[in-house]
Amino acid sequence: MANYKPDLSCQSKFIPIDFSQQIIPGTFEYALAHIVDNHLDLSGFEDWYQNDKGGAAAYSPSVMLKIILFGYSLGFISSRRIANACETNITFMSLTGDTQPHYTSIAAFVARMKNQIEPLFTQVLMICDKEGLIGRHMFAIDGCKIKSNASKEYSGTFEELKRKEVKLRKASQRILARHQAQDGLSGDEVSHDLKQKAKLDNSATKISEFLATHQEKIGSTGKPIKSNVTDNDSAKMTTSKGTIQGYNGIAINDDKHQIILQAQTWGSVGEQQTLKPAIEQLNNQLSKLGTPKAFETAKFTADSGFHSEANLAYMATTGLDSYMADTQFRSRNPLFKTSETYHTEQEKRRLKRSKGRPRLFSRESFHFDPITNICICPAGKTLWRQSTRIITQGKSYIRFTGYLKDCRVCPLQNECMRKPPKSTGRQVQFLTEKVQNISHSDRMKIKIDSAIGRRQYSKRLGAIEPVFGNITVNKGMNKFTLRGQDKVNTQWQMYCLVHNIEKLRSRLH
């Protein structure tokens, strides 16, 4: 019979540990410690502390940076989890010199880094550039929607929040009325109801105080948009996995080694509006790196989320050779016309957006005779010519409208209009001629539909998508723990800092 050595895995053992031997070259923690100790200027943190003549000793900024960034690299986004690791994990102990910062100290450190994170980010970029990791040949921009530390249940316009407050007050009053109408309730029932009433009252008071101390947000259309009681800088966002309360983390990276050059978060600002400030910050960052004229030779790619006439007009002034897709870019690509998978996925997305409603007749379903200027609908009815010259994005259109008496009784109404017509029938317009001044959108369509344009734009996927995959999936950085634009922006830049330092892991020994 075999004789095996005993299993002593549950037995305690005192082992002498040399902390300096635990940080192994070639690892992320080695690169992190080497950069923080030898390359970063941390003098900006000294203004935080006035304890040279009295008071308790503070934790060194270098120690705090090491454990926070190392924790983020492992997916430890919670300050409590990082603090616990400093007590139980040998690598954290080695980085801290066997000190154990409290989780409140860790959270406060990140929250105060608004003015320090930008210089640190630039210094790491300088190291990346020195190691030849930044090519400056092509830049790509994209956004990543990440959950905020805020409840979407406390999100809405001021009118919606007022109605929610009223409902909470009424629910609280119903509990009180029940107690007054009933006798003989057990102590447990009374205790439970009192806790529930206090919770409702606190929620209502929270909303009331928010409404009294904040101004309602107004969107670009002049209409009120949703605010959030717990983090008013965040916003409700639609993602592929549903609606979240969060921020859009914008990043611009270089295609050579996917180094992130610019990073910033935005809440209730549309993605299109983030392009100009992001490009301006990228230009500023390149100036700090000693290459202010990189725009003259570099290419730039962005997806349809950043496409607009205003953005294209701005990009034309930057000197960047830009390739920005529009929403119809793939539908014009011959490669996708025969792709069954593409059309299936597009139909799934359309059904999700339309909540299962059938596809409506498009412009191509109507017969238009440009000689006689007559338009006939799929039901065989002639539409009346509403206008002969409508200018939209540098193009001239002719517009037709169905007669109301025809559209109301049309058997194809459900396939043609989203709602039954009330004041006007179905409208459709056709291109007649281009005006003299071609729009920037038209120029971009011609450019990006060319063989060179499609080839350049195809590089975007490999340049930017792996970056967000590494941050949100590999590193598990899928939620912000702080609140407020400045604090969340700091945390996002630290996430991106982890990504950049990881690129240096094999370069520093």
Secondary structure, 3 states (H helix, E strand, C coil): CCCCCCCCCCCCCCCCCCHHHCCCCCCHHHHHHHHHHHCCCCHHHHHHCCCCCCCCCCCCHHHHHHHHHHHHHCCCCCHHHHHHHHHHCHHHHHHHCCCCCCHHHHHHHHHCCCCCHHHHHHHHHHHHHHCCCCCCCEEEEEEEEEECCCCHHHEECHHHHHHHHHHHHHHHHHHHHHHHHCCCCCHHHHHHHHHHHHHHHHHHHHHHHHHHHCCCCECCCCCECCEECCCCCCEEEEECCEEEEEEEEEEEEECCCCCEEEEEEECCCCHHHHHHHHHHHHHHHHHHCCCCCHHHCCEEEECHHHCCHHHHHHHHHHCCEEEECCCCCHHHCHHHHCCHHHHHHHHHHHHHHCCCCCCCCCHHHCEEECCCCEEECCCCCEEEEEEEEEEECCEEEEEEECCHHHHHCCCCHHHHCCCCCCCCCCEEEEEEEECCCCCHHHHHHHHHHCHHHHHHHHHHHHHHHHHHHHHHHHCCCCECCCCCHHHHHHHHHHHHHHHHHHHCCCCCC
